[in-house]
Amino acid sequence: MKRLSGWDAFLLYSETPNVHMHTLKIAVIALDDLGDRTFGVEEFRQVLHGRLYKLEPFRYQLVDIPFKFHHPMWRENCDVDLEYHVRPWRVRAPGGRRELDEAIGEIASTPLDRSRPLWEMYFVEGLANGRIAVVGKIHHALADGVASANLLARGMDLQEGPQRDRDSYATDPAPSRSELVRSAFRDHLRQIGRVPGLVRYTAQGVGRVRRSSRKFGPELTRPFTPPLSFMNHRLTPERRFATATLALADVKQTGKQLGATINDMVLAMSAGALRKLALHYDGKADHPLLASVPMSFDFSPDRISGNRFSGVLVALPVDVDDTLERVRQSSAAATAAKESHNLIGPELVARWAAYMPPAPVEAAFKRLSDKDGQNKVLNLNISNVPGPRERGKVGGATVTEIYSVGPLTAASGLNITVWSYVDQLNISVISDTATVDDPHEVTDAMVEEFRDIRRAAGLSEKLTVVESAMPQ
């Protein structure tokens, strides 16, 4: 047994009937390497069962504390019913990118069952060229982007030679109510003992911000107010999903030409695309949008569970008409956000989250999710996560593409998540049914904005076709 961190528990408490807090990981797999050998849902279950010893979070079960006296705990070794957790799915013909995106939207529209380990996998057949896809639905309380990437790498055949599998697993007994209460009481005492150190950490961060205010400007100490936007409203429970693929080499070349990082390029593409959408849906784009961008403070390659990040607010210059100026301002905003993040202390929010009382926080999120109108903190979430640099395999079959997307948050109907994989930069967008007519409007606008950026930078607007990826 181990207790959820305050930040993990926060992501659990923020889930409501219309705000699902699972993330999605999608692997498209080519079966050419298997020859005549079949690889169906049963074979996939066998491969996954043999590797559960490397995927420990898949055997975690959530255990609530009586009277919500403390954050829940993970029962670390429980039974896993792969007949339940690994499910078959078939996309409609012709099985292209749009049909897979449609299926993923349906998969994303239902919450995970908290009485079981908080994940599901869908074995998706019917894709063009004989490919399959595996769609992983994992609760954010279980793993953040970095941990999910490490977990995904463990599940793939990244080592040469045969993989060591297991046939059986020991199961820990369920704890009694009295054990849970005693453990919660002990952990509360430990938390009290950590308060002086947390107060010092907070005071040091505030001091650094105050001393640096002249250098970095007043925006570090004054929160922005996000503007009214088409994407901010009461969410519907249904989800819609869209993807696009760019060649990573094209993005690196463009960034090098402009002195921008890959993360800067992602933000600039997002800003340009959101400007087009704001002009279409709101009739104006006269104020920067506020994006919450996760910044990790633990990149350990061995970490496969938990959340070790802070959401940093970045101003997206959607009000800027000039393409290259949007790139420059996106880069400057990201740099300023990173500096403020480091000044105040990367772990500040995560540490204070440990002291949130479960019941009131859950009630507060329920009220927020039911409220229609402006989000008081942010407009949308944008993530950029570096994925595996080696082409992985599952059961001997090659993983050709990987996509990922985080959840929507209360009153924020859009999430843009970008994962790089080998030679690809893969864009994923999730929305509810009330934000845009079709989330492919967002991915199409981001690709078009990337062409505009290359044209403005004096580069060819003809993009490299990623042969290993599904056609756009």
RONUVEX-682572 format. One record per residue: residue in one letter; x negated, y negated, z of N, C-alpha, C in turn. Coordinates in pm, whole numbers, plus 32768, in hexadecimal, padded with zeros to 4 digits. Last residue first. Layout:
% residues N
AXYZXYZXYZ/...
***
This chain:
% residues 472
Q81017B636ECA81527AF96F0681DF7AFC6ECE/P80B47CC16EEF80C77C496E9C81207BE36EE3/M7FF67D30700B80737D336FBE807F7CB66F68/A7E8D7D4A6FE37F077D1E70277F827D2C6FCE/S7DB07D816F4E7DD87DE56FB17E5C7DC46FF5/E7D837CA06EB17DB77D186E717DEB7D7E6ED6/V7DC67B656ECD7D957BCD6F277DD37C516EF8/V7D627A776DE87DC77ADE6E027D877B496E5B/T7D07792F6E307CD979B76E1B7D497A196E40/L7DB778216D947D91786D6E0A7D6778FA6DE5/K7D7576F96CFB7D9577836CDE7D6077DA6D50/E7D1176066D2C7D8D76266D747DBC76B56D54/S7BBA75D06D647C2176096D0D7C9D762B6D61/L7B6B749B6E107B5C752A6DF67BCD755B6D9E/G7B86739C6E707B3873AF6DF67B1E74406DD6/A7C3273766F3E7BA473876F627B4C739D6EE8/A7D2773766EC57CF672F76EF87C6272FE6F1C/R7D36748A6E8F7D3574296E217CFC73A56E4F/R7D4074F06F947CCF75126F3B7CC574B06EC8/I7E33747F6FE77DB7745D702E7D3F747C6FD5/D7EE674FA6F397ED774686F367E54743E6F79/R7ECD76046F8A7EA675DE6F027E8F75476EF9/F7F3775E6708A7EAB7610707C7E7975EF6FEF/E803E75A6704A7FEB7541708B7F5875657080/E808F769D6FE3808B76296F8B803575BA6FC6/V8081773370D0802C7757705D802076E26FFE/M814576AA716580BB76B07195805A76D57125/A822B76D370CE81FA764A70DF816A76497110/D824877E870ED823177AF706781F777227071/T827777F3720281FE783171CA81DF77FA713F/V836C7760720982F77735725882787770721C/E841777EE716984027760714B8383772E7191/H842E78DB71E883CD78D5717A83BB78467148/P850178BB7297847A789E72C9840E78A0725D/D861A780E722685C87885720B853B7867723D/D86937735729C86E67790724C869E78157236/V8633770473F3861E76F17363867977537319/T86CB772174EA865F76BE74D88647769E7445/A877E77E9752187B37761751A874976F974F6/T871678E4754E876878D274D5879B784374C2/D85BA78B575AF864078E975C6869378CB7548/S847E792A752C84DF78C1754E856179047579/I8327795F74EC83A67992752083FD791C7546/V8223799E740D8280793A744182FC79817475/S80D079DB73CB81527A1173F281A579A1742F/I7FC27A0272F1801C79A4733180A079EA7351/N7E7D7A7572E67F097A9C72DB7F617A437331/L7D6F7A76722F7DAA7A1E72947E407A2F7287/Q7C867B8171EC7D097B4171DF7D217ADD724F/D7BB47C2E71FF7BA97BC2719D7C287B71718E/V7BEB7C83733C7B857C9F72D67B7A7C277278/Y7CE07BB4739A7CC17C4373987C667C5F7321/S7D6B7AB874697D0E7ADE73FF7CF07B73740C/W7EAD7A4074A77E477AA374CB7DEC7AB77453/V7F807948751A7F23796E74B07EBD79CF74E9/T80CB78E875528057792F75868003795F7511/I81C0780B75AB8162782B753E80E9786E757C/N830D77F776048288782076318238784775B7/L84327743765383CD776475EE834B778B7633/G84EE76D077028517773876A584B27760763C/S850F768E784084A7767E77DA84B576EF7775/A85AB76BE791D85C5764578CE855876277867/A84BD779579AB853E775179BB854376CE796D/T83F1782C78A7840A78007930848977AB7934/L83B2795277E983EA78CC77F183FF78AB7885/P82787A0E7800830879F878118330796677FC/G81857A4976F581AF7A3D777F82447A207787/V81177B357602815F7ABA762281887ABD76B5/S80457BBF7504806B7BB2759180BB7B3275A2/Y7FC57CB2741F800C7C35743B80327C3474CE/I7EDA7D4E73537F0D7D4073DB7F4D7CB673E8/E7EA07E3D724C7EC37DB6727B7EEF7DBC730C/T7E427F42722B7E237EDE71C47E3E7E5071F1/V7DBD804E72C37E0F7FD972E37DE87F697283/T7DB3819472387D76810F72417DDD80A27261/A7DC782C272F47E00826A728F7DD181DB72A6/G7D6A835073CE7D23835E73507D56830672E1/G7E0682FA74A17E17838374727DD4839B73ED/V7DC381C7742D7E1B8209748C7E3582957457/K7CAF80E574147CFD815573E27D53818B7452/G7C387F9773BD7C56800774147CA4807573CE/R7B307EDA73597BAC7F14732A7BC87F947379/E7AB97DE7743E7AA47E6473F77B2C7E9A73CD/R7B0D7D1474CD7AB97CF574597A977D727409/P7C4B7CD675657BDA7D2F75497B907D0874C9/G7C9A7B71758E7CB47C0075997C3A7C537576/P7CB17A4676347C597A9775E07C717B2C75F7/V7DD8798A762F7D8F79F376777D337A3D7616/N7E89787576677E2678A776077DCE790A7651/S7FD677F6768B7F65784476BC7F09786B7648/I80C4771176F5806C773776867FF4778076C0/N821076BF774D8193770377718147772876F3/L82B6757A775C82A57603772D8222763C7761/N82E174997800833874B2778E833075437760/L82EE7472796B82AB748E78EC8313749D787E/V838274067A4882F374227A5382B0742B79CA/K849173F27A30844C73847A7383B573947A78/N85507426791284F17464796E849B73F579AA/Q869473A578E38605739278D885B973E37940/G87A2749678D58767741178C986D0741578C8/D885D755979B788467534792C880A74A77928/K881576537AA3882675C47A89880875A679F7/D87D277527AD7885E77377AB6887876A77A8D/S86CB77457B2386EB778D7AA7877A77757A7A/L86DD76BA7C15869A767D7BA386C276C07B20/R875D77787CB9879E76F87C9D876176B77C21/K869978407CBA871F785F7C87876977DE7C64/F85C977BD7D3485BC77DF7CA6864478047C6A/A863277A87E398612772F7DED8609774D7D58/A864578B57E8586BF78647E7886A877E77E25/E853378F77E90858E793C7E33860D78EA7E1C/V84E8784C7F6084AE783A7EDB8505787E7E71/P857978AE804085937827800C855C78117F7F/A850479C0804C859279A6803585AE79198001/P83DB79A28072841E79E6800284AD79BA7FE8/P831D787F80AB837E78DD80E583D3791E8077/M81C97861805582537845802D82B278AB806D/Y80C0788D8083810F786080F581A0783F80D0/A804078C87F97804879337FFB80A6790E806E/A802777DC7F0D809A78327EEF80AC78A27F54/W7F3577757F517FA977427F9B802477997F81/R7E9978037E957E8578187F257EFD77E87F75/A7EF677A47D9F7F0078337DBE7EF2784C7E54/V7EB076967DAD7F3D76BC7DA87F4E774F7DD1/L7D8D76AF7DBD7DDD76657E1F7E6F76957E21/E7CC877197D217D1C77777D6B7D8077327DC7/P7C3676467CAE7C8076A27C587CE476FA7CA2/G7C3C75017D157C2375887D477C7675EC7CFA/I7C3074067CB37C8E741D7D217C7974A67D61/L7B68742C7BEA7B5873CC7C587BB273EE7CCE/N7BCB74E77B377B5375087B847B4074AA7BFB/H7CA774567AD77CB974DC7B0F7C4375027B67/S7C2C737B7A677C8173677ADC7C9973EB7B24/E7BA773FD79957B5973B479FA7BAD739F7A79/K7C7F745F79037C1E74BD793D7BCD747A79AB/A7CF7737078B47D4173CF79097CE27430794D/A7C2F730178137C5872BA788C7CA2731878EC/T7C2B73C377467BB373A977977BD77365781A/A7D2D73A776DF7D04742877197C8A74177771/A7D2172A176807D8172C276EA7D5B7345772E/A7C5F72BA75B87C457263762B7CA27284769F/S7CE5736975087C66739075447C49733E75C1/S7DBB72C674C27DD4734975007D5773797547/Q7D3971F074477D7F71D974C57DA0725C750D/R7CCF727373637C76722E73C27CBB721D7449/V7DB972D172E97D51732F73137CF872EF737D/R7E3771DD72B67E77723D73107E1372A57341/E7D87717372007D91713072827DD9718C72E6/L7DB8721671287D377221716C7D3971DD71F3/T7EC871C070EB7EA4724C71097E2272577157/D7F8B70B771667F1270DD711D7EE171677149/D805C708D721C807B70B27192800170E87148/V80A970E47363804070B2730A805870E6727D/D8155715F740C817B70D973DF8117709E737D/V80E3724074668145725073F9817271C973C3/P7FEF728775068008720874C180697217744B/L80287319763C801F733675AD804772B9755E/A7F80732577657FD672CF77157FBF72EC7680/V7F87743478417F3E73F477D47FA273A27781/L7F6F74B879817FC0746879257F69741F78C1/V7F23760579CD7EF0757C79C47F42752F795D/G7F5877047AA87F9276C17A357F6A762E7A35/S7E5177DF7B027EA5776D7B247EDC77327AA3/F7E15793A7B557E1478C77AFB7E6378567B39/R7E2A7A567B8C7DBD7A017BBB7DAF798C7B59/N7EF47B577BE87EF27AD87B9F7E8B7A7B7BDD/G7EE47CC27BBD7EE47C447C067EDA7BCB7BAC/S7E017DA67B177E827D827B537E747CFC7B99/I7D077DE07AC07D767E0F7A6C7DFE7DF27AAB/R7BBB7D877AAF7C3A7D657AEF7CAD7D897A92/D7ACE7DAE7A2D7B057E217A767B8D7E047AB5/P7A747CC379C57AA57D2979667AE27DA279AA/S7AD57B917A597A967C127A6E7ACD7C7B7A0D/F7B217A8B7A577B157ACF79D57AD47B5779E2/D7BCF79B87B087B937A3C7B1D7B957A877A99/F7C5D78DA7AD97BE578C87B2A7BA9794F7B51/S7CFE786779AC7CD978D17A097C6178A97A5C/M7DFA779479667D687799796A7D4077FC79D6/P7F187766789C7ED677B179077E3F77AE78F7/V7FB8763D78637F54769678277F0E76E27897/S80DB75A17825809375E57891803A764E7851/A80FF7472777880F07503776F80A8753677EA/L81C873697733817373A2779B8174743A7790/L81B8728B761981F672F876638193732E76CA/P81B1712875EC816B71A875F781BE720E7644/H82B0709175268274709E75AB8229712375B0/D83457091744083087012746A82C4701A74F2/A83DE710F7366836B714B73AB831570D673DA/K8532714E730184C470F67327845571487368/G85F7720472D585FA718B7285858C712972A8/D860072F6734D861C728273A2862772007352/Y85D373A97276863D73C572D88663734B732D/H850B732C71CF857F7372719785F2737C71FC/L845272C2727A849072687218850F72A771DE/A840E73B072FD844F73447348849472E272EA/L8391743D722D840D747172678458740572B5/K82AF739D71FE830F73B67192839673E471CB/R823A73B172FD8261732D72C982C9733F725A/L820074BB730B826974887363829473FB7339/A812B74C6725481A67512723B821974DA728E/G806C742372D380A07400724F812374467230/A804774B273C48075742773C680B173FF733F/S7FE575A97366806475A373AF809E751673AE/M7EF3755672F87F58759572A27FE2758F72E4/A7E7D74F973E67E97749C73797EFE74D57318/L7E6975E4747E7EBA757474B07EDC75137440/V7DBC767773D77E4176AC73F97E9D763B7428/M7CDA75D273DB7D2275E9735D7DAF761D7376/D7C8C75E674E67CB4756374B07D0675747431/N7C4876F774E67CB876C975387CE9763F750A/I7B6976EF743F7BE0773A74147C5A770D7463/T7AED759874457AED7624746C7B68766B7432/A7A6374AF73587AD074DB73B07AC2756F73D0/G79DB742E728B79A7742773147A0E744F737B/L7A357456718D7A6E73E571D67A3973D77264/Q79AC7534713379AB74BC70DF79D87441712E/K79F375EA71F9796775BD71EE795E753D719D/G7B03760D71BC7ADA75D3723B7A4C759E7237/T7AEA768970C17B2E760870CD7B0775C2714E/Q7A67777771087A2B771B70A67A67769070B4/K7B2377EA71B77A9E77C571E87A5B7760718A/V7BF4781571027C0A77BD71757B83778E71AD/D7B7E78C8704E7BB27847701D7BC177E47091/A7B4A79A070F97AD9795970BA7B0678D17086/L7C4679FF71377BF979BE71A17B86796E7166/A7D5679CC70687CCF7A05706F7C7F79B770D8/L7E9979EA71037E33799D70BC7DAD79E770C7/T7FE47A59710E7F577A7C711B7F027A1F70C6/A810E7A4471D480C27A20715D80307A417178/T82597A8F725481C77A997253818F7A6271D0/A836E7A6E733983327A5B72B5829B7A6172BF/F84AA7AAA73DA84197AB873D683E77AA57347/R85A37A6174CF857E7A6F744284E67A627439/R867E7AD675D385FE7AA375A485ED7ABB750E/E878C7A8776B387557ACA763E86D47A867611/P87E679DF778187987A5677A487547A99772C/T87A5787D774D87FA78F2773A87A7796E775C/L87497774782D872877E077D1879A784477C4/R87957621782C87B076A1786E879C7712780A/H86797571779F8707758277B8871976037807/N8599750976BB85B17508774B86457502776B/M856C74E975B08549756B75E9856A7574767E/F85A173E6756485FD744E753685E374D4757A/S855B730F767F853573557605859B73C175E4/L84E772007744855872517717853672907691/P838F721777B7840071D4777584717235775B/P8307724478FF831E72787878839672347839/T823B7167799E82C77190799982E271C5790D/F810271B37A428151718579D081E471A879E7/P808471547B8280C171B77B2A810D71757AB8/R7F5970C17BC77FE570A07BB2802471087B56/T7E57710D7BCB7E9C71087C4B7F2F70E37C3E/L7DFE710B7AC97DDE71807B1C7E2F71817B9C/E7E34701B7A527E8F708A7A357E7271067A89/P7D7C6F547A837DE46F687AE87E3C6FE27ACE/G7C2B6FC37A2C7CA86F7D7A167D136FA47A7A/F7B2B70207A457B88706F79F67C0F702C79E2/K7AA06F5A7ADA7A606F9B7A687AC66FDD7A0C/R7B496F0E7BA37B1C6EA87B457AE26EE87AC8/S7B6C70007C2F7BDD6FC17BEB7BB16F577B86/S7AB8708B7CC57AA5708F7C357B1170447BE8/R7B0770797DCB7A8370417DA87A7170387D11/R7BFD71017DBA7BF870727DDA7B7470337DB2/V7BA772077D7E7BFC71BF7D207BF571287D3B/R7B1672467E667AD172427DE47B2271F47D7E/G7BE3723D7F277B7371E07F2E7B2A71D47EAA/V7C7D73137ED67CB6728D7ED27C4872247ED6/G7BC173E27F0C7BF273C97E857C2C733E7E76/Q7BA473CC80237B2F73BB7FCB7B59739C7F3C/A7CA8740680767C6F738180907BF673678037/T7CBB751580267D1474B07FED7CDA74247FFE/Y7BF5758A80C77BED759780357C42752C7FF1/R7C5F754E81C77BDD7517819D7BD075198105/V7D4975E781BA7D53755681CB7CD1751281A1/L7CD776E581A97D2876B2813A7D37761A8142/G7C5C76FC82A37C0B7700822A7C5576C981B2/P7D4376F2834E7CDA768983547C83768682D7/V7DD777E282F47E08775982DE7D9A76F082E7/R7D8E78E283367D5078A782BE7D7A781682A6/G7E24792A84107D94791884237D4F78D783AD/I7F17794C83967F0678DB83F37E7278BF8408/Q7EE17A3B83107EF979BF82C47EE87944831D/R7ED17AEF83E37E597AD483927E697A538343/L7FDB7AE584357F727AB884907EF17A998444/H80537B57835580737ACD837A80097A9583D8/D7FEE7C5A83647FC27C0482F77FE47B728311/R80767CB984487FE37CAF84487FB17C5083DB/F817E7CAF83E581587C5F845A80C07C4D845E/A81717D6A8315818F7CDE82F781667C84836A/S81417E5583A780DC7E25834880F27D928326/R82337E67843381B47E57847C81477E218421/V82E67E86835B82F27E1283B3826F7DFA83FF/L828E7F7B82EC82917F02829B82967E8582F2/E82B6802B83C0822F8015838C82287F94833B/S83CD802083D6837B7FEF844582EB7FD68418/R841B809682E3843D800A82FF83E67FD2836E/S8310816282578389814F82A783A280BA82BB/P829E81988103828E8166818C8314815B81D4/A828B82CB804A82C88247805A82B9821980EA/P814F836F800E81D7836A8046820982DB8050/D80A983817ED080AC83537F5B813C83527F8E/T8049848E7E0580AE84277E1F80AC84027EB3/A7F4E84EA7D177F8384EE7D9F7FE284797DB4/Y7F7E85717BD37F5C84FE7C277F9B850F7CB1/S7F02862C7AB57F5A86177B287F2685A77B7F/D7E54862979DB7ED4866D79CD7F36864E7A3E/R7D86853979337DB1857E79AB7E3B85BB7995/D7C6F8519784C7CFA850978757D15855678F5/R7B70847C77B17B8D84D278247C1A84B67855/Q7B49848476507B73843D76C77B93849F7737/P7A2B84C9757C7AAE84EC75B77AC984A07636/G798583B474D1798F8439750B7A178451754A/E795B825C7532794982C974D3795A834E751B/Q7A5A818775B879DC81D075C779D7823F755D/L7B50812675957AE380CB75707A5B810D7582/D7C7A8178756F7BFF81C775647B8E816A7537/M7D4480C276627D1980E475DC7C97813375DF/G7D6E808277687DCA80E2772C7DA3810C76A0/R7CB47FC1779B7CA5804377DC7CFD80AD779C/A7D207EEC770D7CA17F2676E07C8C7FB0771E/L7DFF7EB577AC7E127EE477247D947F2776EF/L7D7E7E56788E7DD17ECE78997DE57F0B780F/N7D097D7078297CB37DDA785D7CFF7E5E7866/A7DF37CE377E97D937D0377807D377D7477AC/S7E637CCC78E97EAA7D1978837E4C7D407811/A7DA97C2379647DBB7CAB79977E017D037930/V7DD47B3D78C47D517B7D78C97D5C7C0D78F9/G7EEB7B0778F47EB67B20786E7E317B68786E/D7F4D7BBF7A217F487B4879CD7F087B6C7946/A80297CB57AAF7FAA7C927A6E7FB87C117A1F/L81107CC57B4F80B27D347B4D802A7D0C7B15/A81AD7BEE7B25817B7C017BAD81107C6E7BB4/H82027C127A2181937BB67A38815B7BC47AC6/H82437D5E79B882697CEC7A0B81EF7C967A28/I82357DBF786881F47DC678EB821A7D4B793C/K82627E7C775D82AD7E1677A782807E227839/G81CA7ECB762E81C37ED476BF820B7E5F7700/V82027F71751182257EF3755282277F0A75E8/V815A7FF2740A8175800B7497818B7F8474D9/A81AF805172C1818A7FE8732081AB801A73AC/I813380F17195818A80EB720A81608072725C/R81328113702B80FB80E970AC816380F4711A/G817E81486F26816F81B76F8381358192700A/N81AC80646E95812980A56E87811181116EEF/A82907FCA6F80825C7FDF6EF981D1801F6EFF/L83238079709782D9800A705D82A6802F6FD2/G83A18146711B83E8810B70AA83A08095706C/E8385812B7286836D8169720583BC8120719A/V82FD80E373B9834D80AC734C832480EB72C8/F831F812274F682D9815E7486832C81417409/Y8302804E7602835A80767595830580A67521/M82E68055776182A5805576DE8306808B7676/E82FE7F94788E83397FEF782C82E47FE877AE/W82D17F4D79EB82A57F4C796082F97FAE790F/L82C57F607B1482F67EEE7AC682B87EE57A3B/P834E808C7B9882D8803E7B7382FB7FD87B07/R84A4804B7C0D843E809E7BCD83BF804C7BB9/S854E7F907C698547800B7CB884DE806C7C80/R855A7EC17BB484FD7EB47C2484F67F317C7D/D855C7ED47A61859E7F0D7AD5853B7F0E7B4A/L85387DA7799F85067E2779D085507E527A4E/P86397D0F78CD85D47D0E793885A97D9C795B/T864F7CE1776986827D2177E386157D23784E/S85D67C78768986517C3876BA86897C73773A/A85047CF5760F84E47C8E767385607C5976BA/I857F7D947551853C7DD475C385257D707634/E85CE7CCD749B86327D1D74E185F77D5F755D/G84D17C737447852E7C177487859B7C6174D4/I84767D5A73CC84337D2D7446848A7CC97491/A85197D6272EA85227DCC734E84E67DA073D2/E84BD7C7D726385497C85728D855A7CEE72FB/D83B67CC7722A83D07C557282845E7C5872B9/L83EB7D94717383AC7DB471F383C47D447257/E845A7CFC70A584AC7D6470E484707D8E716A/R83807C57705F83FB7C1A709584547C8270DA/R82C47D12700082A77CBF707683287C8770B3/G838D7E2D6F9083207DCC6F88830F7D7D700A/G84537EEF6F5B83ED7F066FC083757EAB6FB7/P85257EB56EAF84B57F066E7D84427F186EE1/A85E47F7F6F9985987F736F1C85917EE06EF1/R85C57F5270FF86137F5E708485B87F4B700A/V8504801F71DF85287F9D71A4857A7FB67126/R854280E972F4852E80E77263855C8060722C/W84B68171741A84FF810473D984E3810B7344/P8493822B754E848D821F74BB84E181AA7489/R83DF81D77676845D81E67631844C81DB7599/V8362821377A883378210771C83AE823676C5/H83ED8223789D839981AE7881836D81A377EF/Y847E8319789684C1829978AC846D82257878/E83BC83D37869843483DA7816848283587820/L8308839E793182E8836C78AC835C837B784A/D832383467A67837583947A0B8360835E797D/V823D83587B5D825F830D7AE482A983697A85/D821E833D7CC0823F838C7C498264832F7BD6/C811682687D3F819D829E7D3F81B282F17CC1/N803A81C27DE0803A82447D9B80C582827DA4/E806B80C97E5F800B80D37DF1800F81577DA4/R815E7FEE7E9E813E807A7EBC80EB80AB7E47/W812D7EA17EDB81257F077E74810A7F8E7EB7/M82177DCD7F8D819B7E1A7F8381A37E767F08/P82967C777FAD829F7D087F9982167D497F91/H82597B8980B782577BAE802A825E7C46801C/H83337BA781D882B47B86819782C27BA78103/F84387BCF821E83DE7B9A828483557B74824D/K85267C2081AD84CB7BC78161846A7B8181C0/F85A17CE3824085C27C588264856D7BF28219/P849D7DC781EC851D7DAD822F852B7D1A8258/I83FF7D9A80B283EF7D99814484787D7D8184/D83FD7E727F9284277DF87FD884177E08806F/V83187EF07EBB835B7F107F39837C7E8D7F80/L82DC7F617D7382F87EF07DCA83457F1F7E46/Q81DA803F7D1B8269802A7D2C82817FBC7D92/Y80DF80917C338109803D7CA381A180327CA5/R8084810E7B5880B681667BC280DA81177C3F/F801A80517AB9809180947A8580CC80F57AEC/P7F2D80067B377FA77FB57B4E80267FF67B19/E7E6E80CD7AD27EA880D67B587F2580807B6C/L7E07815379EA7E6B80E979E27EB780E17A65/K7D6F822F7A077D2881B379E57D84813A79E3/Y7E2D82ED7A387DC782D97AA07D74825C7A84/L7EBD82FA794F7EF682AD79BE7E9182967A2C/R7E6D8395787B7E1D831E789B7E5582CB790D/G7F1D846278517E918485786B7E3D840F7896/H800183D078127FFB841B78907F6A843C78B3/L7FBE837177127FCD831377817FC4835A7808/V7FBE8461767F7F45840F76867F4C83B176FE/Q80CB84AC76A7805E850376D67FDC84B476E4/R815383DC7628816583F276B880F5844876F2/F80FF840F752180D48395756680E583A175FD/E818084FD74F080EE84FC74F080B9847F7536/E8287849A74FA825A84FF755A81C385047562/V829083E5742582A183B274AC827284197514/G818D84637347820F842C73668217840073F6/F80C384BF726C80B3846B72E28138842472F9/T803785DD71C680A7858571E7808985367266/R7F33860370DC7F5D861071687FCD85AD7186/D7ECB85DF6FE47F4D86236FEC7F81862E707A/G7E2684B770377E39851F6FD37EC5855A6FDC/L7DED83E970DF7E198465711D7E2A84D770B9/D7DB582FA70667D43834870987D6C83D170CB/D7EB1828470327E6482C06FC47DF7831E6FF6/L7F5481FC70DA7F46828B70F47EF282D2708B/A7F2980C8717E7F27811270FF7F0B81A5711C/I7FE87FFE72557F8B806E724A7F9A80B271C3/V80027EDE731580297F1F72987FBD7F857277/A80617E8F74557FF47EC77407802F7F0A738B/I80C17D92752A80E97DE074B5806D7E0E746A/K813E7D35765C80C27D56761680E77DB575A5/L81EC7C44771681F17CAA76AD81677CBA766F/T82587C11786B82087BEE77F682117C607792/H83787BB7792D831C7C1978F582CE7BDB7882/M843C7B1E79AD83AF7B0079C383527B6F7996/H855A7A7C792D85157AFB7941847F7AE0794A/V865779CC797A85C779AF7972857E7A307994/N87597A1579AC873D79DD792886AA79B47916/P874E7A887AB187917ACF7A4387767A9779B8/T85F57A3D7B1286867A337B2586CA7A7B7AB0/E84BA7A197BAD850E7A637B4F85A17A597B75/S842079AB7C708454794F7C0A84AB79957BA2/Y83BF7A787D0E842F7A287D41846F79D17CD5/L82E77ACD7C7183577B277C8983D37AD87CB3/L823C79FC7C7E826C7A247BF982DE7A877C02/F820D7A017D92824D798C7D56828979AF7CCD/A81787AEC7DAB82017AE87DE0824F7A727DA6/D80877A967D3980D17B067CFD81637B027D29/W804B79CF7DF3806179A97D6880AB7A167D1D/G80287A5E7EE0808F79F97ED880B179D47E4A/S7FF87BBC7E8D7FC77B377EAF803A7AD47EA5/L80987CD47F19808B7C787EA9804F7BF67EDB/R7FE17DBE7FE080437D527FD5802A7D017F56/K7FD17F1F7FB57F8F7E9D7FBC7FF67E317FA0/M7FAC807880008000800080007FA97F838000/
***
